[in-house]
């Protein structure tokens, strides 16, 4: 079943009934939404709490076009694209290849980043809007990372801080003991993930009281080349040139909205998906912990 659920080592997830804000605590807390998607726009607002131990990669993360739901059955398919706002102020994309319980954790090398996405570091207690857009462009994948510093006021003042096209030059970082894993999965290390994912999630590491709100997932259109027919921007940029895509076009679009309900003593997040104004399905999402 399509659902949302909290997972992670020694992790808790609390959702406030009145505000809809989720508070996340734990070593590796991850809040998953399981639904099929390809071209997608994922939006959320995140607020830094405190850290229970230092990790260089700490921050607030969105992951999409992932198949983490199936990683225990097929670690080769537990891939995905990450948009991470580091607490130090850096913003980066990351590509995951393998996530195995046996120890093979293979990620990309030379990740596209900007050193400062606009604030010189993530301020504790401040809401940061995050938007990850993933769109196919033929056999390439266009990624865009957007931020909003205004807590969604008047729809948010969204700025594009990062854009990259995965076209075969973004390769895996494979340690010596992971070469067999790559071989067993049949990966060359330069794959672009153009196929459908079934998992979207937000995550953090070694944290206490990190908060999330306004989490939405929308299926959108594939990437459209501009009128000149040139390739999309493949180097990171700090200057936005346009607002985030709305996903609307003559081909239509679909969206997912989340609502909070209480039933039998548990909080459930109801997902309502629509396409071109027509309801297509209703999903139930559960918060464990």
Buried (B, 14 or more C-beta within 10 A) or exposed (E): EBBBBBBBEEBBBBBEEEEBBBBBBBBBBBBBBBBEBBBBBBBBBBBBBEBBEEBEBBBBBBBBBBBBBBBEEEBBBBBBBBBBBBBBBBBBBBBBBBBBEEEBBBBBEEBBBBEEBBEEBBBEEEBBBBBBBBBBBEEBBBBBBBBBBEBBEEEBBBBBBBBBBBBEEBBBBBEEEBEEBBEEBEBEBEBBBBEEBBBBBBBBBBBBEBBBBBBBBBBBBBBEEEEEEEBBBBEBBBEBEEEBBEBEEEEEBBBBEBEBEEEEEEBBBBBBBBEEEEEEEEBBBBBEB
